[in-house]
Amino acid sequence: MPSSALRVIADQESLQLFFAIATKNGMGSKDPRRLGSLSKKEYYSRTSLMLETGLIKRTKGVFRLTAFGQVMYQACLQIDEAVQHFSVLKVIDVIDENTAIEDEEREKLMTLLMEKDTDTASNKK
């Protein structure tokens, strides 16, 4: 059921497993030890739920993201990006609500904040 896919990756361990499958371009179904914190049972129950919801598929013993899983992975990356820029986004909301600032000036400020935050984030990586 695609509608329950978010619940399947809602806990930290499941999300890490999902990201590991996505970033390693697949993960062998016999590789539960590659994620140290999960027991075999936890590994198999989580991958089983991901299979049932259509996030991943198993081909020749390797778990890979389905097309739906790829969309969900990209959405998770976008959410992570928004969380990383949360404080700047809050400032932009305040600026956007301020009617004392001209529209053109408001737009310049928001663009400047986003550019500065993007530069800062890329320097941290």
C-alpha positions as CSV (number, residue, x, y, z in Angstrom):
1,M,0.0,0.0,0.0
2,P,1.7,3.2,-1.1
3,S,-0.4,5.2,1.3
4,S,1.4,3.6,4.2
5,A,4.9,4.1,2.8
6,L,5.7,7.1,5.0
7,R,4.9,5.1,8.1
8,V,7.3,2.3,6.9
9,I,10.2,4.7,6.9
10,A,9.1,6.9,9.8
11,D,11.6,5.5,12.4
12,Q,15.3,6.4,12.2
13,E,16.5,2.8,11.6
14,S,14.1,2.2,8.7
15,L,15.0,5.6,7.2
16,Q,18.7,4.7,7.4
17,L,18.1,1.4,5.8
18,F,16.0,3.0,3.0
19,F,18.8,5.6,2.4
20,A,21.4,2.8,2.4
21,I,19.5,0.9,-0.3
22,A,19.1,4.1,-2.3
23,T,22.7,5.4,-2.0
24,K,24.4,2.1,-2.5
25,N,22.4,1.5,-5.7
26,G,21.0,-1.7,-4.1
27,M,21.8,-3.9,-1.1
28,G,22.1,-7.6,-1.1
29,S,19.3,-9.3,0.8
30,K,21.9,-11.2,2.7
31,D,23.6,-8.0,4.0
32,P,21.8,-7.2,7.3
33,R,25.2,-6.8,9.1
34,R,26.0,-3.8,6.9
35,L,23.8,-1.7,9.2
36,G,25.2,-2.5,12.6
37,S,22.3,-1.4,14.8
38,L,19.7,-3.7,13.2
39,S,19.3,-7.4,14.1
40,K,18.6,-9.8,11.3
41,K,14.9,-9.9,12.3
42,E,14.6,-6.1,12.3
43,Y,16.4,-5.9,9.0
44,Y,14.1,-8.5,7.4
45,S,10.9,-7.1,8.9
46,R,11.8,-3.6,7.7
47,T,12.7,-4.7,4.2
48,S,9.6,-6.8,4.1
49,L,7.4,-3.8,4.8
50,M,9.3,-1.7,2.2
51,L,8.6,-4.5,-0.3
52,E,4.9,-4.6,0.6
53,T,4.5,-0.8,0.2
54,G,6.3,-0.8,-3.1
55,L,9.3,1.3,-1.9
56,I,11.8,-1.4,-2.9
57,K,12.0,-4.5,-5.0
58,R,14.2,-7.6,-4.8
59,T,15.9,-8.6,-8.0
60,K,18.4,-11.6,-7.9
61,G,18.8,-11.2,-4.2
62,V,19.5,-7.4,-4.3
63,F,17.2,-4.8,-2.9
64,R,16.7,-1.7,-5.1
65,L,14.4,1.2,-5.1
66,T,11.3,1.0,-7.3
67,A,10.2,4.1,-9.3
68,F,7.9,4.9,-6.4
69,G,10.8,4.4,-4.0
70,Q,13.0,6.8,-6.0
71,V,10.3,9.5,-5.8
72,M,10.0,9.0,-2.1
73,Y,13.8,9.1,-1.7
74,Q,14.0,12.5,-3.6
75,A,11.1,13.8,-1.5
76,C,13.0,12.8,1.7
77,L,16.1,14.7,0.4
78,Q,14.0,17.8,-0.2
79,I,12.5,17.6,3.3
80,D,16.0,17.2,4.7
81,E,17.1,20.3,2.8
82,A,14.2,22.3,4.1
83,V,15.0,21.2,7.7
84,Q,18.6,22.3,7.2
85,H,17.4,25.8,6.1
86,F,14.6,26.1,8.6
87,S,15.9,29.2,10.3
88,V,16.4,31.1,7.1
89,L,12.9,30.0,5.9
90,K,11.5,31.5,9.1
91,V,13.2,34.8,8.5
92,I,11.9,34.8,5.0
93,D,8.4,34.3,6.3
94,V,8.8,37.3,8.6
95,I,10.1,39.5,5.8
96,D,7.3,38.3,3.5
97,E,4.7,39.4,6.1
98,N,6.3,42.8,6.6
99,T,4.2,45.2,4.6
100,A,6.5,48.2,5.3
101,I,9.1,46.8,2.9
102,E,8.5,47.4,-0.8
103,D,7.9,44.3,-2.9
104,E,11.0,44.7,-4.9
105,E,13.2,45.2,-1.8
106,R,11.5,42.2,-0.1
107,E,12.3,40.0,-3.1
108,K,16.0,41.1,-3.0
109,L,16.3,40.4,0.7
110,M,14.8,36.9,0.3
111,T,17.0,36.1,-2.6
112,L,20.1,37.4,-0.7
113,L,19.2,35.3,2.3
114,M,18.7,32.1,0.3
115,E,22.0,32.7,-1.6
116,K,23.9,33.3,1.6
117,D,22.4,30.3,3.3
118,T,23.2,28.1,0.3
119,D,26.8,29.3,0.2
120,T,27.1,28.7,4.0
121,A,25.7,25.2,3.6
122,S,28.0,24.2,0.7
123,N,31.0,25.5,2.7
124,K,30.1,23.1,5.6
125,K,30.1,20.1,3.4
